[in-house]
Amino acid sequence: MVTERTDQRREAGQRTRDGLLAAAQELLARRGQGGVSLREITDRAGANVSAVSYHFGSLKALCDSAIENALERYLDAQIDDVASLGTESGVEDVAAAFAGPMMRALAVGGRDLAIMQTVARVGIDPPEGWGRLTAKFQQSRRDVVRRLSAQIPGVDEREWNFRIRCAAGLLNWLVLAPIGTELAEEPPEQIERWLVPVLAGALRGSNAG
């Protein structure tokens, strides 16, 4: 009986923690790091103000955790999408995998889109904790470069990094701009049909032949 009550408290605590993270991500997606308050987050999560101190220590720590959680989920999904490509995948296939998490979020909306919008905002204004995920950023970029280099030889590492950062910047802008809202109203197939060629062009660069 004691073990059961302990498990129930642990599960309730995890639900509260997850609710606070989700609420923080939703508000961060709309306003960025300087536009959220402790009261707004707790009201949206249906939690007490003291729950933030208990689970995270402070509002800043909660926001940092929400940002890191969003970034990690995005990078994990992107790495998995690129890893699933076959050996004969072309530039358009790589572009589709690279943009996969963003395209799915646009199609689904809700928390998935809030996570991608949080990622997009911190891509413009990186958080202090960005360095913790450096290895995953590097892995994602390295995997994309490896796939693209097989299709487009003769591009050096600096230029690949530039092209990938431009492609990522385009996605970040899209998910925050009004055109992203318009795109989200389209079927998933249309989102991919419109977006992938644009990203493929950015990745292909002047090596169009």
Salt bridges, closest charged atoms under 4 A:
ASP7 OD1 - ARG10 NH1 2.91
GLU26 OE2 - ARG30 NH2 2.97
GLU26 OE2 - ARG44 NH1 3.02
GLU40 OE2 - ARG31 NH1 2.62
ASP64 OD2 - LYS60 NZ 2.82
GLU68 OE1 - ARG132 NE 2.56
GLU72 OE1 - ARG132 NH2 3.37
GLU72 OE2 - LYS136 NZ 3.10
ASP76 OD1 - LYS136 NZ 2.64
ASP81 OD2 - ARG104 NH1 2.95
GLU92 OE2 - ARG204 NH2 2.68
GLU128 OE1 - LYS60 NZ 3.64
GLU159 OE2 - ARG163 NH2 2.59
